[in-house]
Amino acid sequence: MEIVTHLINDTIEFYKWTLTIADKRVEKWPLMDNPLPTLAISTSYLLFLWLGPKYMKNREPFQLRKTLIVYNFSMVFLNFFIFKELFMAARAARYSYICQSVDYSDDPNEVRMAGALWWYFVSKGIEYLDTVFFILRKKFNQVTFLHVYHHCTMFTLWWIGIKWVAGGQSFFGAHMNALIHVLMYLYYGLASCGPKIQKYLWWKKYLTIIQMIQFHITIGHTALSLYVNCDFPHWMHYSLICYAITFIVLFGNFYYQTYRRQQPARRDASSSSKAAKALSNGNLNGFNKAANGAPLMGSKEEKPQENSGRRKRKGRAKRD
């Protein structure tokens, strides 16, 4: 028991020490004073994952078509705003895309950068609604481990990013991810418009490919930062590499299961369908042939020719 108490006390002391090096600019911003609100939101999200399907079990699914259209296109505009703010702030502050340390000053460009990253963090909390809508529409198959892992960890971990490193190298991943989410929510928004639009949305799988490319770029960029000994917390760099690897594995598995593994199954199904059709035609034709060979009901049978009574003489073979 003493060991547990000692461990808890050490953890509390360590957290108090980390607050002394936190970004003072963001400590009074919404959700940033302490981690409890963020943890409470994430816990509520996980609780809804458990209770939501139970609530919807014997109920009709909600359609939510108009709600989804408004939500998805709102997320398009929000992510575009974040992308634009990050890009403009980085350009104004002359950020390096190879190595950029965090500037904790009150420089307008740096505060603008921190504000854009805060909005990026908030957007990850709003994205919890993706799961809520899936459950209310009873699309339970969409609520996969990848989906939950991605949503829950992004919102929770980005609180740490905003609290301690709201700028510098943090902008690169958020900048890239916000642009990808513009495309992603644009797809979802168009898909929400109904079948007339859905038939033109052939590019869904390419969104997954772009996301996997993003994670590879993240690993390469982070490894380069470590190589040049960038003035940014190295433990965050190593953690980010490990985090990106988990996404490569999970998204890669999703891509294989969804787009690669189904192709042989579709070919087999097509071959089976053709074989079944041929077999069906063969049986049908065979039956028809048998029917045609049998005497038809109501038809007259041809009488055999009567013998004339004369026996045909067997001719002798002529000799040469």
C-alpha positions as CSV (number, residue, x, y, z in Angstrom):
1,M,0.0,0.0,0.0
2,E,2.9,2.3,0.8
3,I,4.3,1.7,-2.7
4,V,1.0,2.7,-4.3
5,T,0.7,5.8,-2.2
6,H,4.3,6.7,-3.0
7,L,3.7,6.2,-6.7
8,I,0.6,8.4,-6.6
9,N,2.4,11.2,-4.7
10,D,5.3,11.1,-7.2
11,T,2.9,11.3,-10.1
12,I,1.2,14.3,-8.6
13,E,4.5,16.0,-8.0
14,F,5.7,15.3,-11.5
15,Y,2.4,16.8,-12.9
16,K,2.9,19.9,-10.8
17,W,6.4,20.2,-12.2
18,T,5.3,19.9,-15.8
19,L,2.8,22.7,-15.2
20,T,5.8,25.0,-14.6
21,I,7.0,24.4,-18.1
22,A,3.6,24.5,-19.8
23,D,2.6,27.1,-22.3
24,K,1.4,30.1,-20.3
25,R,-0.4,31.6,-23.3
26,V,-3.1,28.8,-23.4
27,E,-3.6,28.1,-19.7
28,K,-6.8,30.3,-19.5
29,W,-8.2,29.0,-22.8
30,P,-11.3,26.8,-22.7
31,L,-10.5,23.1,-21.7
32,M,-6.8,24.0,-21.1
33,D,-6.6,24.7,-17.4
34,N,-6.4,21.0,-16.5
35,P,-7.0,17.7,-18.2
36,L,-10.2,16.8,-16.4
37,P,-12.7,18.3,-18.9
38,T,-11.0,16.6,-21.8
39,L,-10.9,13.3,-19.9
40,A,-14.5,13.7,-18.9
41,I,-15.6,14.2,-22.5
42,S,-13.5,11.2,-23.7
43,T,-15.0,9.1,-20.8
44,S,-18.5,10.1,-21.8
45,Y,-17.7,9.1,-25.4
46,L,-16.6,5.6,-24.3
47,L,-19.7,5.3,-22.1
48,F,-21.9,6.2,-25.0
49,L,-20.2,3.5,-27.1
50,W,-21.4,1.0,-24.5
51,L,-24.9,2.4,-23.7
52,G,-25.8,3.7,-27.2
53,P,-26.2,0.4,-28.9
54,K,-28.2,-0.9,-26.0
55,Y,-30.6,2.1,-26.3
56,M,-31.0,1.7,-30.0
57,K,-31.4,-2.1,-29.9
58,N,-35.2,-2.2,-30.2
59,R,-35.6,1.2,-31.9
60,E,-35.8,2.2,-35.5
61,P,-32.6,3.9,-36.8
62,F,-32.6,7.7,-37.1
63,Q,-32.2,9.0,-40.7
64,L,-30.5,12.3,-39.8
65,R,-30.0,13.2,-43.5
66,K,-30.2,16.9,-43.1
67,T,-28.3,16.8,-39.9
68,L,-25.5,14.9,-41.5
69,I,-25.4,17.3,-44.5
70,V,-25.1,20.3,-42.2
71,Y,-22.5,18.6,-39.9
72,N,-20.2,17.3,-42.6
73,F,-20.1,20.5,-44.6
74,S,-19.6,22.4,-41.3
75,M,-16.6,20.2,-40.7
76,V,-15.3,20.9,-44.2
77,F,-15.3,24.7,-43.4
78,L,-13.9,24.2,-39.9
79,N,-11.0,22.1,-41.2
80,F,-10.3,24.5,-44.1
81,F,-10.2,27.4,-41.6
82,I,-7.7,25.5,-39.5
83,F,-5.6,24.6,-42.5
84,K,-5.7,28.2,-43.7
85,E,-4.8,29.6,-40.3
86,L,-1.9,27.2,-39.8
87,F,-0.6,27.9,-43.3
88,M,-0.8,31.7,-43.0
89,A,0.7,31.8,-39.5
90,A,3.6,29.5,-40.5
91,R,4.2,31.6,-43.5
92,A,4.1,34.9,-41.6
93,A,6.4,33.5,-38.9
94,R,8.7,32.0,-41.5
95,Y,8.5,28.5,-40.2
96,S,10.8,25.8,-41.3
97,Y,9.3,22.6,-42.5
98,I,12.3,20.7,-41.4
99,C,12.9,21.9,-37.9
100,Q,10.9,24.5,-35.9
101,S,11.2,25.1,-32.2
102,V,8.3,26.5,-30.2
103,D,8.2,30.2,-29.6
104,Y,6.3,30.9,-26.4
105,S,6.3,34.6,-26.9
106,D,3.3,36.8,-27.5
107,D,4.2,37.5,-31.0
108,P,1.0,37.8,-33.0
109,N,2.0,35.2,-35.5
110,E,2.9,32.7,-32.8
111,V,-0.4,33.4,-30.9
112,R,-2.2,32.9,-34.1
113,M,-0.4,29.6,-34.6
114,A,-1.3,28.5,-31.0
115,G,-5.0,29.5,-31.6
116,A,-5.2,27.5,-34.9
117,L,-3.7,24.4,-33.1
118,W,-6.3,24.9,-30.3
119,W,-9.1,24.9,-32.9
120,Y,-7.5,21.7,-34.3
121,F,-7.7,20.1,-30.9
122,V,-11.3,21.2,-30.4
123,S,-12.2,19.8,-33.9
124,K,-11.1,16.4,-32.7
125,G,-13.6,16.6,-29.8
126,I,-16.3,17.6,-32.3
127,E,-15.5,14.5,-34.4
128,Y,-16.8,12.3,-31.6
129,L,-20.2,13.1,-33.2
130,D,-19.1,10.8,-36.1
131,T,-19.5,7.9,-33.8
132,V,-22.7,9.2,-32.2
133,F,-24.3,9.5,-35.6
134,F,-23.2,6.0,-36.6
135,I,-24.9,4.5,-33.4
136,L,-28.1,6.6,-33.8
137,R,-28.4,5.3,-37.4
138,K,-27.6,1.8,-36.2
139,K,-24.5,1.6,-38.4
140,F,-22.7,-0.5,-35.8
141,N,-20.4,-2.1,-38.3
142,Q,-18.8,1.3,-38.8
143,V,-17.8,1.6,-35.2
144,T,-14.6,-0.5,-35.5
145,F,-11.6,-0.6,-33.2
146,L,-9.7,1.7,-35.7
147,H,-12.6,4.2,-35.6
148,V,-12.7,4.4,-31.8
149,Y,-8.9,4.3,-31.3
150,H,-8.4,7.1,-33.8
151,H,-11.1,9.4,-32.4
152,C,-10.4,8.8,-28.7
153,T,-6.7,9.1,-28.8
154,M,-6.5,12.1,-31.1
155,F,-8.6,14.3,-28.9
156,T,-7.0,13.2,-25.6
157,L,-3.4,13.3,-26.8
158,W,-3.7,16.7,-28.5
159,W,-4.6,18.2,-25.2
160,I,-1.0,17.5,-24.2
161,G,0.2,19.0,-27.4
162,I,-1.6,22.3,-26.9
163,K,-0.8,22.4,-23.2
164,W,3.0,22.2,-23.7
165,V,3.9,22.7,-27.4
166,A,1.3,24.9,-29.1
167,G,3.6,25.8,-32.0
168,G,6.8,24.7,-33.6
169,Q,6.9,21.2,-35.0
170,S,3.4,20.6,-33.9
171,F,2.0,22.6,-36.8
172,F,3.3,20.2,-39.5
173,G,1.0,17.2,-38.7
174,A,-2.0,19.3,-37.9
175,H,-1.5,21.3,-41.0
176,M,-1.5,18.1,-43.2
177,N,-4.2,16.4,-41.3
178,A,-6.6,19.3,-41.5
179,L,-6.3,19.4,-45.3
180,I,-7.0,15.6,-45.5
181,H,-10.1,16.1,-43.3
182,V,-11.4,18.7,-45.7
183,L,-11.4,16.1,-48.4
184,M,-12.8,13.4,-46.1
185,Y,-15.7,15.5,-44.8
186,L,-16.4,16.7,-48.3
187,Y,-16.8,13.1,-49.3
188,Y,-19.1,12.4,-46.3
189,G,-21.1,15.5,-47.0
190,L,-21.7,14.6,-50.7
191,A,-22.5,11.0,-49.7
192,S,-25.2,12.4,-47.3
193,C,-26.9,14.1,-50.3
194,G,-28.3,10.8,-51.5
195,P,-28.0,8.2,-54.3
196,K,-27.9,10.8,-57.1
197,I,-24.6,12.0,-55.8
198,Q,-23.2,8.8,-54.3
199,K,-22.9,7.1,-57.7
200,Y,-20.1,9.7,-58.5
201,L,-18.2,9.0,-55.3
202,W,-15.7,6.5,-56.7
203,W,-12.7,7.9,-54.8
204,K,-13.4,6.7,-51.3
205,K,-10.5,4.2,-51.2
206,Y,-8.1,6.9,-52.2
207,L,-8.9,8.8,-49.0
208,T,-7.6,5.8,-47.1
209,I,-4.4,5.7,-49.3
210,I,-3.9,9.5,-48.7
211,Q,-4.2,8.9,-44.9
212,M,-1.6,6.1,-45.0
213,I,0.7,8.3,-47.0
214,Q,0.2,11.0,-44.4
215,F,1.4,8.7,-41.6
216,H,4.5,7.7,-43.6
217,I,5.3,11.4,-44.2
218,T,4.8,12.0,-40.5
219,I,7.4,9.3,-39.6
220,G,9.9,10.6,-42.2
221,H,9.5,14.2,-41.0
222,T,9.8,13.3,-37.4
223,A,12.8,11.1,-38.0
224,L,14.5,13.9,-39.9
225,S,13.8,16.2,-36.9
226,L,15.6,13.7,-34.7
227,Y,18.4,13.4,-37.1
228,V,19.1,17.2,-37.2
229,N,18.6,17.3,-33.4
230,C,15.7,19.7,-33.6
231,D,15.0,21.8,-30.5
232,F,11.8,20.1,-29.7
233,P,11.0,17.5,-27.0
234,H,12.6,14.3,-28.3
235,W,10.2,12.1,-26.3
236,M,7.3,13.5,-28.2
237,H,9.1,12.7,-31.5
238,Y,9.6,9.1,-30.5
239,S,6.1,8.8,-29.2
240,L,4.7,10.3,-32.5
241,I,6.7,7.8,-34.6
242,C,5.2,4.9,-32.5
243,Y,1.8,6.4,-32.7
244,A,2.0,6.8,-36.5
245,I,3.1,3.2,-36.9
246,T,0.0,2.0,-35.1
247,F,-2.1,3.9,-37.6
248,I,-0.2,2.5,-40.6
249,V,-0.9,-1.0,-39.3
250,L,-4.6,-0.4,-38.5
251,F,-5.3,1.6,-41.7
252,G,-3.3,-0.9,-43.8
253,N,-5.4,-3.7,-42.4
254,F,-8.6,-1.8,-43.1
255,Y,-7.5,-1.1,-46.7
256,Y,-6.6,-4.8,-47.2
257,Q,-9.9,-6.1,-45.7
258,T,-12.0,-3.6,-47.5
259,Y,-10.5,-3.3,-51.0
260,R,-8.0,-6.1,-51.5
261,R,-9.4,-9.1,-49.8
262,Q,-12.8,-8.6,-51.4
263,Q,-11.5,-8.6,-55.0
264,P,-10.8,-12.4,-55.1
265,A,-14.1,-13.0,-53.3
266,R,-15.9,-11.0,-56.0
267,R,-14.1,-12.9,-58.7
268,D,-15.1,-16.2,-57.1
269,A,-18.7,-15.0,-56.7
270,S,-18.7,-14.0,-60.4
271,S,-17.3,-17.4,-61.5
272,S,-19.8,-19.2,-59.3
273,S,-22.6,-17.2,-60.7
274,K,-21.6,-18.0,-64.2
275,A,-21.2,-21.7,-63.4
276,A,-24.5,-21.8,-61.8
277,K,-26.1,-20.1,-64.7
278,A,-24.5,-22.5,-67.2
279,L,-25.5,-25.4,-65.1
280,S,-29.1,-24.1,-64.9
281,N,-29.2,-23.6,-68.7
282,G,-27.8,-27.1,-69.2
283,N,-30.4,-28.7,-67.0
284,L,-33.1,-26.7,-68.6
285,N,-31.9,-27.6,-72.1
286,G,-31.5,-31.3,-71.1
287,F,-35.1,-31.3,-69.8
288,N,-36.3,-29.8,-73.0
289,K,-34.5,-32.3,-75.1
290,A,-36.0,-35.1,-73.1
291,A,-39.4,-33.6,-73.5
292,N,-39.0,-33.2,-77.2
293,G,-37.9,-36.8,-77.6
294,A,-41.0,-38.1,-75.8
295,P,-44.4,-38.3,-77.5
296,L,-46.5,-35.3,-76.8
297,M,-49.9,-35.6,-75.2
298,G,-52.7,-35.4,-77.7
299,S,-50.6,-36.1,-80.7
300,K,-51.1,-39.0,-82.9
301,E,-48.4,-41.7,-83.1
302,E,-47.3,-42.7,-86.5
303,K,-48.4,-46.3,-87.2
304,P,-45.7,-48.7,-88.2
305,Q,-45.8,-49.7,-91.9
306,E,-47.5,-53.0,-92.4
307,N,-45.5,-55.8,-94.0
308,S,-46.5,-56.5,-97.6
309,G,-46.5,-60.2,-96.9
310,R,-43.7,-60.8,-99.3
311,R,-40.4,-61.9,-98.1
312,K,-37.5,-60.2,-99.5
313,R,-35.2,-62.6,-101.1
314,K,-31.7,-62.5,-99.9
315,G,-29.6,-61.6,-102.7
316,R,-26.5,-63.6,-103.3
317,A,-23.3,-61.9,-103.3
318,K,-21.9,-61.5,-106.7
319,R,-18.7,-63.1,-107.4
320,D,-16.0,-61.2,-109.1
